[in-house]
Amino acid sequence: MPSNLTHWCRNCNVHHPLHLVCTCGRAEDTPDAEVESLVCPICFTTELEELEEFGDEQ
């Protein structure tokens, strides 16, 4: 069964699914463009790491 947890916050040590850490905002250089960034929904840091998928061998 695949996990829906995709990211780990190095600051608060909590795992999150992508839809909770993905946010969009305006790009500073181009007012009409948006930029996507990853932010922890608990501590609001950007210190997130994408989790690797592991096979059934472990």
Residue frames relative to the residue before (quaternion, step in Angstrom):
aa qw qx qy qz dx dy dz
M 1.0000 0.0000 0.0000 0.0000 0.00 0.00 0.00
P 0.3386 -0.7632 0.5089 0.2094 3.63 -0.54 1.08
S 0.4157 -0.7006 0.5265 0.2433 3.55 -1.10 0.73
N 0.3620 -0.7244 0.5347 0.2416 3.56 -1.07 0.64
L 0.4897 0.6249 -0.4489 0.4101 3.59 1.28 0.15
T 0.0871 -0.8483 0.5221 -0.0113 3.55 -0.57 1.17
H 0.8004 0.2081 -0.0936 0.5543 3.59 1.17 -0.47
W 0.2162 -0.7534 0.6123 0.1038 3.52 -1.25 0.68
C 0.3141 -0.7381 0.5696 0.1791 3.56 -0.91 0.97
R 0.3557 -0.7500 0.5242 0.1902 3.57 -0.67 1.13
N 0.6429 0.5443 -0.3269 0.4284 3.59 1.13 -0.50
C 0.8181 0.1951 -0.0976 0.5321 3.63 0.75 -0.98
N 0.4088 -0.7638 0.4286 0.2566 3.60 1.35 0.14
V 0.4914 0.6233 -0.4453 0.4144 3.59 0.97 0.91
H 0.3430 -0.7241 0.5629 0.2031 3.58 -1.14 0.73
H 0.0766 -0.8076 0.5847 -0.0081 3.56 -1.07 0.86
P 0.4544 -0.6260 0.5398 0.3320 3.60 -1.23 0.40
L 0.6828 -0.5251 0.3289 0.3870 3.56 -1.20 0.59
H 0.6672 0.5277 -0.3312 0.4083 3.62 0.86 -0.82
L 0.6690 0.4808 -0.3164 0.4703 3.62 1.17 -0.33
V 0.7339 0.4133 -0.2424 0.4815 3.61 1.12 -0.50
C 0.6231 0.5514 -0.3332 0.4435 3.58 1.23 -0.30
T 0.0563 0.7887 -0.6092 0.0608 3.58 -0.76 1.04
C 0.2445 -0.7513 0.5939 0.1518 3.56 -1.17 0.56
G 0.0303 0.7861 -0.6161 0.0389 3.51 -1.11 0.75
R 0.6419 -0.5200 0.3897 0.4072 3.54 -1.27 0.13
A 0.4210 -0.6696 0.5525 0.2628 3.52 -1.09 0.79
E 0.4901 -0.6937 0.4428 0.2872 3.59 -0.84 0.92
D 0.6991 0.4880 -0.2774 0.4430 3.59 0.97 -0.82
T 0.7887 0.1899 -0.0801 0.5792 3.58 1.08 -0.71
P 0.3541 -0.7864 0.4613 0.2084 3.62 -0.27 1.18
D 0.6940 0.4753 -0.2853 0.4594 3.61 1.09 -0.59
A 0.6584 0.5130 -0.3075 0.4569 3.60 1.22 -0.33
E 0.2657 -0.7331 0.6006 0.1766 3.51 -1.31 0.47
V 0.2202 -0.7533 0.6062 0.1288 3.53 -1.19 0.61
E 0.3017 -0.7439 0.5708 0.1725 3.56 -1.03 0.84
S 0.0255 0.7929 -0.6082 0.0276 3.58 -0.89 0.89
L 0.3848 -0.7034 0.5513 0.2306 3.55 -1.26 0.47
V 0.0405 0.7939 -0.5987 0.0983 3.55 -0.69 1.17
C 0.4659 -0.6681 0.5053 0.2849 3.58 -0.94 0.90
P 0.3972 -0.7416 0.4856 0.2376 3.63 -0.77 0.97
I 0.6514 0.5107 -0.3196 0.4611 3.60 1.24 -0.20
C 0.8325 0.1635 -0.0618 0.5258 3.58 0.67 -1.10
F 0.4073 -0.7709 0.4080 0.2707 3.59 1.37 0.01
T 0.4156 0.6796 -0.4950 0.3471 3.57 1.13 0.59
T 0.3924 -0.6902 0.5470 0.2653 3.55 -1.28 0.28
E 0.4678 0.6789 -0.4332 0.3642 3.60 1.28 0.27
L 0.2732 0.7646 -0.5233 0.2589 3.55 0.50 1.26
E 0.1664 -0.7635 0.6159 0.0999 3.53 -1.15 0.70
E 0.4309 -0.6780 0.5308 0.2700 3.53 -1.04 0.83
L 0.4019 -0.7237 0.5116 0.2302 3.57 -0.89 0.95
E 0.3720 -0.6955 0.5682 0.2346 3.54 -1.16 0.66
E 0.4180 -0.6829 0.5338 0.2720 3.57 -1.12 0.64
F 0.2022 -0.7726 0.5927 0.1044 3.53 -1.00 0.85
G 0.4640 -0.6810 0.4965 0.2727 3.56 -1.09 0.74
D 0.6803 -0.4932 0.3659 0.4002 3.55 -1.35 -0.01
E 0.4728 0.7040 -0.4313 0.3078 3.61 1.24 -0.10
Q 0.6732 0.5195 -0.3108 0.4247 3.59 1.09 -0.60
